[in-house]
Amino acid sequence: MNAPPVDLSFRNIENLRDSWSEKPSKVPRSLKKDSQRKYLSCSLRLNNNNISDLDALQSTIGHFLAEPLKIAWLDLSFNKIRTIHRVLCELSELRVLNLHGNNIFILSEVDRLGGLPHLHTVTLHGNAIEGHRGYRSYVISALPHIRKMDFSAVTPDERMMANIWHQRRRRMISNKTFQ
């Protein structure tokens, strides 16, 4: 499906269920619908809103997209998201996930995205986790399939250094556990 995204950005949406009454922004190339009036797209933009709770994400995706299981691109940037919710990990076809400009502050939350086999692009900058020492190395080692992080390509050298960093970190944690 090569269609434009369903765009619900800049709507002051706080609750995902409230988005159901919204009409997507007009795009240069028209969005096609199926017989049930759902959009034939695999992309959804919910950026620049006030969303903090993702409990209704699956049903929101299903409300707008004709084939919700095929969602490949999701933009949740510039919201009030504090955690990487388990519902994101259920989007098994996800390839691009924008989470920059939110309120994620626990770096290990990123580990949850490691189970998304097709995820190749992620943005997390502008969250409190960006201030953690080893932020980029941590994310690269936690998400072995990513090719782009924070709008910058992941280089082979960077991946190698992230793996070394991860192994060293694991040894340090292991040594502290046994002391």
N, C-alpha and C positions, 0 to 999 in steps of 0.2 A: 504494500500500500504506500504509494508515494503521494501523500496528500498533505496540505498544510496543517499545522496544529490547531486544535480547538483552543481558542485563546480566551481565558477568563482572568487575565491579569488586570491589575489596577481597579479592582471592584470593591475594596474594603471588606472582602469576605472574611468573616471570623470563624464561622462554622461551615464545614464543607457541604452540609445539607442545604444551607442557604444558597449555595451556588446553583442548585438545581433549577431555580427560577430565572437564572441569568441566561441571556442570549450571548453566544460568543461574539467577539469583535469581528468585524468584517475584515477579510483578507483579500489581497489582490486576486488570488486564484480562489474561486468559490469552493466552499466545503460541500461535498456531496453527502447525501443521507441515504440510508437504506429504507426499506418499507416500514420499519418501526420508528422512523424519524431520528435515528441515531447516526452520528457522524462516522463516515468511512475514513478514519484517520487513526494513526497509531501514536499520536503525540498530543500532550495536554499541557497547557500553560496555566499555572495557578500562581504565578509569581507576583510580587508586589501587592500582597494582601495582608491580612492580620491573622492568618491561620496558625494555630498553635497545636491543635489536636488532629491527628490523622486517622482516628478510628473509622471514619466514614469514607476513607479514600477509595477502597475497593468498590463500594456502592456508587460513589461519585463517578469513578471511571466507567462503571457499567451504565450509569445514567446517560453519559454523553457519547461513549464510543460503541460502535456496532460490534467490535471484537475486542472487548476489554482485556482478554488474556494476551493479546498481541501488543499491548502498549510497550513501545520501545524508547520513548523519549518523554521525560517528565521534568517540568520546571517548577520547583517549589522555592525558588530563591526569593530573598527579601520578604520573609514572613516572620513568625515568632516561634518557630519550631525549636524545641529544646533537646529532643532526643531523636535518634534514628529509629523510628517506630518499626515494629516487627512487620507491619503491613507492607512496607517497602521491600522487604525480603521475599515477599510472596509474588512479586512482579518478575517472574522468571525470564521474561523476554526483554527486560529493560537493558538498554544499551547506553543511554545517556541520562544522567541524573544531576540536576542542578539544585544544590542546597546552600549555595553561598548566601551570605548576608542574613543568617538566622542566629539563633542563640544556643547552638550546640556547644557544650562546654566539657564533656567527658570524651577524651580522645578514643578510648576503647569502644565507644559506640560504633565507630567505623567498622569494627570487626564484623558486625551484623551484615554488612553488604558483601562480605567475602563469599557468600553462597549464591551470588547472582552470576551465573556462568558467562553471560554475554555482556556484562557491564564493562565498557571500555573507556568511558569518559565520565568524570565526576568533578564537581566543583564544591569546595568546602571552605574556601577562604572567606574572611569576614565573619567567621564564627570564633568564639573564644578558644576553640581547640587549636587555632592557628598559632596561638602564642606558646603552645607547648614545645619544649625542646625536642627536636627530632620529628616534628609534625609531618613534614613531607615524606621522610623515610618511613615513618610509621604507616602512613596511608598506603604508600607504594608496596610495602611488604604485606600489609593486610589485604590488599586487593591485587592479587597477582596478574589479573587480566587487563588492568587498566593501561591504556596507551596515552591518555591525556588526563592531567590533573590541574585544576585551577587554570584552565585555558593554556596550559603549557605541556608540550610533549614530554613523555617520560622516556628518557634516553636509556640505552643499554647500560651505560656506566652508572647511571643513577639507580637503576634496578639492582645492579650488582652491589653497589654501596648500601642500598636499603636492606638487602639480604644479609650482608655482613653486620650491619647495625642491628638488625633483628636478632641474629644469632648471638651477638655479644650481649644484647639486652636480656635475652632469655637466660643466658648463663649467669648474668648478674642476679637476676631474680631467683634463679635456682640456688645459687650460693647463699643468698640471704635467707631463703626458706630453711636451709639445712644448718644454719648457725644457731 
